[in-house]
Amino acid sequence: SMRVFVCSSSFFSHLKLFDISLSFRYLSFSPIYFSTGLISTIMVALRKDDTRVMTCQPFSVELLMMLVKRYNINVFQAAPYQLTLLIQHPLLIPSEFDQILMFFALGGLVSESLRKEFRQVFPQHPLIIGYGMSEACICISSTAPVDNIEGLTVGRIFTNVQVKVIGKNGNEVDIGVSGEVQAKPEFPFLVRA
């Protein structure tokens, strides 16, 4: 839906997905990041000349370093535990990742301590934290590459997305209280029953 695309255009613009002069070579240790969600829909439609390297092999820092070098990877999509293993690896040489333009953290909570450790190891590399519901093609929020993130956050909520957190009693809860995240985009996308 073009309307969903327009609603998320601010997200895509800060990721430079509209700049087709850049050639992205993505690496992911899970094909799910490329088979569901709005980001993959847009990347397939607009970024058809990019290279996508996916493996179902278990993650290891040694395999990551080999794939980055072999395929000249410049975008790495990772689960938070993969970033943790990377930045804590005793043989890590950060300069071997100089060609990486963006690190994406998807699929789990990115703690403040992980973000601080990442900044210490890769001070010049953007860490973009994305949060959404890939099954419904809804990007809910993201950090921007230039964000100086403090505290526990999943970034800014996108324009035209309503979000609330519902507690165990079924009522909306205050900021800082745990509960179920409910998101509603302005325009439904593949959600009709």
N, C-alpha and C positions, 0 to 999 in steps of 0.2 A: 504494500500500500504506500503510495507516494506521501500520504499525510503522515504516516508513521515515520517515514524517512525524514521528512521535514522537521518533525518534533525532536528527532535525535541529531539533527545536523550540527548542533553545537558540540556534541560529544565527538562526532567524526571529524570536525574541523580541528579540534585540539590534538587529535591523533595523526593529523596530516594525511588522512585517508583520501582526501580530495586531490592531493598533489601527485598526479600520475607520473611526474618526472622522477619521483623517488621509486626505486625498485626494492620492494620488501622481500625478504627471505625469512619466512616464519619457521619457528621450531616449536613443536608441542609434543609432549610425551603422552598425550591422550587425543585420539581423534574426535572426542566429543566436543572439543572447543570449536571444531570446524564443521560439525554436522548439525548443530542446533544454534538458534539465536539470531538476533538481528545483526550482530557484527559479522557473522559468517555470511549472512544473506547479502549484505552490502559489499563485503570483500569479494564474493564470487561475482557479483554484478559489475562492480566498478574496478576492481583490482585484478582482473583476469590474467594479467601477465606476471603477477607475483608468483614466487615459488613457495610452496608449502611443504615442509618436511615434517612428517608425523611418524611416530614410532609407538608401538605397543610394548616395546621392551621395557622392563622395569627401569625406573630412573636411577642413574648413578652419575656422579659428577664426572667420572672418567668418560662415560659415553657422551655426556653433554659437551665436554670440551672437544672430543673427537668430531662430533657432528657440527659444532660451531665452526671449527677449522675447515672440515671437509667441504661443507656447503656454504661457507661464508655467510652464516646466519647473522641477520641484523635486527630481528625482533624475536624475543623469547617469551612464550606464554607458559606460565608456571603456576602450579599449586603452591600455596605458602610453604608446605613442608619441603618442596624442592628448592625454593630459595634459601631456606634455612640450611639444608644440606650443602648447598653451593657455598654460601658465605662462611660456613664453619669448616669447610674442607681444608685439611692441613697442606695440601699441595696446590691450592688455588693460587693462580697468578692473575690478578685482576686485569693486567694489560692484555691478556689473551682475549678479553671481551671488549676491547676498545671499539670494534666495529658495531657493537650492539647499539641501536638507536633507541630502543624502548624495551623495558622489561614490563610484562603484564602479570599481575597477580590476580588469579581468578579461582573460583571454586572453594573458597574458604576464608576464614577470618585472618587478617594480617595484623598481627599484634604491633603495638608501638615499639616494643624492643626489637622485633624483626626489622621494622622500617629503619630504626636507628642504626642497627648493625649493617643493613644494606647501604645506608648513606655513608658509613665509615669505609666500607670496602669499595663501593662504586659511587663516589661523590659526584661524578659528572653525568651519570646515567639516570634518566627518568624512570621512576617506578610508578606505574599506573595501576591503581587498584580499581577493579570493576566489580559491580554488584548488579545482579539482575536475575530474571527468570527466563532462562534460555528456552524452556518448553513453550512459553507464550510469546517469545520474541520481544521481550520487554527489557530494555536497559533502564535500570532504575537510577543508578548513580555511578559516578566515577570521580576519581581524583584527576587533576590535570597535570601534565608533565612538569609544570612550573610550581605546583603547590608545595609549600613548606609545611608538611603535615605535622600537627601536634595532636596528641591524644589518640584515642581509638576512633577511627572514622572509615567510612566507605565513600567519602567524597561528598560532592554536592548532588542533590536530587535534580534530575533533569527537568527542564521546562515542560509543562503539560503532563506531568505525572503526579498523581495524588498518592501519598503514602501515609499510612498510619500503622501503629503497633497495637495489637489487641492482646490483652492479658488473659489469664486463665479463666476469668469470670465472663469473658466475651465483650468487655468494654475497652475503650481506648485507654492506653496508659500514658503516663508522663514520660518526658525525655529521661533516659537513663534507666528505665524499668524494662526488664526482659519481657518478651512476648513474641507473638507471630507477626511478621511483616506482611502487610497487605498493600498491594500496589495496583493502581488503576490508571492506565494510559488514557489520554484524551480520545484516542481512536483505537477501538479493538482491532486486533490483528490476529487472524486465525483462531479466534476464541469463541466463535459461534457454535452452539450445540445443535 
